[in-house]
Every structure is written in structure tokens, then in C-alpha cells.
């Protein structure tokens, strides 16, 4: 089994993890210090019974191939070592900056509003300044003007999780993969 670390089990990670779990080819570690909140239920892959639980632990409780759940933040490159692939599903630039500056094999999945992107370790480093620009902090998969209503929820996070799962399959099958892709609706 290939060892994958997934950093972030929220809007993107909570959809990616079940897809990879079903395939049965991956030993998955999930890291996320966040707790499931009621507001997450509209656009994250959780049920009401998960509210109040740690997201990483919830994923381990549900999925057979999640062998480790870490409720601690990933802050250093050392924490990411020992995996065949590290997948970033986080909503902040600090983790991405750390990941992009390693020699590890990585995949960064992003979504915000009606836009999404997939960036791999094979992307042109000249893009990094643009991809890593912005304010510090955490940002939702939802656009900044989302009103919290189901009729206005954006679901690009689920779409990029599916694209990421397909990329991972192709990558481990030694097929050609894109280094950088964007999607918008």
C-alpha cells in the first residue's frame, strides 16, 4: 500500500478521503486539528453525529484505510516525511509554503467559491510566488460573500476532491499527470 498523508479533513479532505478509502490501495494518515461544526455540514462530508468531534478522528472512525488520525497541526516539513505523497487540503498559506519548499512529492488541492485548482510538486516553481501570495490565516472553501444558506453553497470542493483522487490514481499508476490545473464554473 502507498502511504499518503492528507493534511486537512474539511471541505476538500472530507470528500477526498472516502474516495481513496474505497479504492483500498492506500494507507492514509489524516492530520487536522479542527472540530466539526454545524455550519460545516452544508459543504463538508460529515453527518450531524460528527458535530463536536475532531475531523481527523471522525475520518479514522469511518474509513478502514485511515490508519492514523492526528489532531495536531502540521507545521514542519519533518512532520510530512515518510509518505509516498503528501496531499494538502488546507485552507491556509502557511502549510502550503512549508510544503512547496520541501523535496517531498506533494499535491495541493484548493477551492474557493466557484473556483478550484490542483497544483503538484511538478509545477513550475516560477508559479509559486503567485500561488503562495495572500494574507495569512484560514479561508473557507466558500466564497467570502457566502450567506450560509444551502441554496447558495458552492461545491467546487467536492469537484476538486474527485479530480485529486483521479490524479493520485494516475500518479501511482505511473501515468501522465498534469502539474497545474484550474477549474471554474
Number of C-alpha atoms within 10 A of each C-alpha: 10 12 16 22 25 28 25 23 30 26 30 29 31 25 22 27 23 19 16 24 17 12 11 13 14 18 19 27 22 27 26 23 18 17 19 22 16 14 11 18 16 17 22 21 20 22 12 11 10 18 17 13 13 20 28 29 21 21 26 19 12 11 15 14 21 24 15 16 22 17 16 11 14 19 13 13 15 9 11 21 15 12 18 16 22 23 24 26 28 27 22 18 18 17 18 19 15 14 24 22 12 15 10 17 16 23 26 21 24 24 30 20 20 16 20 22 19 22 23 20 20 13 16 11 12 8 11 15 10 9 14 14 10 10 10 9 9 11 15 17 27 22 16 10 8 14 11 13 9 11 8 13 17 20 21 25 31 22 16 26 27 17 17 26 18 15 20 19 16 14 14 13 9 9 10 9 15 13 14 16 13 12 13 11 8
